[in-house]
Amino acid sequence: MKKQVLNDVKIRNQVKKDCYSYQLVCVTKTTKKNWEINYTEGTDSTSDKNLAEENLNYDVKPKEYFKDEKVDLIVPNTGVYFKCENCNGKGTVILLKQKCSCGNEQNVEADSTSFTCNKCNKFQETTAQRCTCKNGQIRKILRIQVEFKNEYFSYFYNPCKLPESYFKNLKGKQIYYEANTEGRVNELKNFEISDVVQQSKKAISLFENAIAQKHFILSYPVWQCDYTLKEDNFYLIGNESNVYAPSYPSRTCSIL
């Protein structure tokens, strides 16, 4: 900008107007269950499957609150046994393709104990193989995957109606903070800006299933500055004093 133009710029007055950013972070928990066949892991239950599942509360907590996390684990004392349907509890299954001593192969029924060769007419017992179960029983354990995920709510109180992008890289001053790892945080009550209080109340109630919440308020000082080059004003935003001059002759000016 030319020097003579800059000389004409005179600040007439400054008015301070604070902007506020309200942020709520909620931790949600979802659990996926899967009864899987497993003969080596976990410990056995003293009850049947249904009763074992009823007695579980999945009291799994995140290693670090307010950080996305997935936990995969086998629930203790959930190992239960069932009669194997594949072998009907026998531990062995008949081979569906039997081979005669004459070398002929033919299909037989799954429950056959003997067959007659359709080539040499020889009568003989069927051959069985070990079932994939264990001694005629299937063992299942309960594996769960617990996912902790953060959900966010934000509200920006901006009485100056400035572009919110101007605040994106500003630190702001934290003037309020509360966290609760056992459930919901308290509603704001004594904060001076009623809009922020109402938005906080609305946000907290939105996340009914949250297992933990935290919320905080950041303050950004804004100075509205009137100048005489035009009957207009510009703004100094935050402690970093970023400039927003919507009607200034040169919007790329870095001198102000």
DADA-V113181 format. One record per backbone hydrogen bond with DSSP energy under -0.5 kcal/mol. NH is the residue of the N-H (numbers start at 1). CO is the residue of the C=O. If there is no record, write none. Layout:
# DADA-V113181
{{NH/CO} {NH/CO}}
This chain:
# DADA-V113181
{{6/2} {7/3} {8/4} {8/5} {9/6} {10/8} {12/10} {12/226} {13/226} {15/224} {17/222} {19/220} {20/157} {21/218} {22/20} {22/155} {23/216} {24/153} {25/214} {26/151} {27/212} {28/26} {28/149} {30/147} {32/145} {34/143} {36/34} {36/141} {38/139} {45/79} {52/48} {53/49} {54/50} {55/51} {56/53} {60/58} {67/64} {69/148} {71/146} {73/71} {73/144} {75/73} {75/142} {78/43} {78/75} {79/43} {80/140} {82/138} {84/136} {88/84} {89/84} {90/87} {93/129} {94/110} {95/127} {98/96} {98/106} {100/98} {100/104} {103/100} {106/98} {108/96} {112/109} {115/124} {117/115} {117/122} {121/117} {124/115} {126/113} {129/93} {131/91} {134/137} {135/133} {137/134} {138/82} {140/80} {140/138} {141/36} {143/34} {143/141} {144/73} {145/32} {146/71} {146/144} {147/30} {147/145} {148/69} {148/146} {149/28} {149/147} {151/26} {153/24} {155/22} {157/20} {157/155} {158/156} {161/158} {166/163} {167/164} {168/165} {170/167} {173/219} {174/172} {175/173} {175/217} {176/217} {178/215} {180/213} {183/180} {194/192} {197/193} {198/194} {199/195} {200/196} {201/197} {202/198} {203/199} {204/200} {205/201} {206/202} {206/203} {207/203} {207/204} {208/206} {210/207} {211/27} {212/27} {213/180} {213/183} {214/25} {215/178} {216/23} {217/176} {218/21} {219/173} {220/19} {223/236} {224/15} {224/222} {225/223} {225/234} {226/13} {226/224} {227/232} {228/10} {232/227} {232/230} {234/225} {235/244} {236/223} {237/235} {237/242} {238/221} {241/238} {242/237} {244/235} {248/245} {251/249} {253/250}}
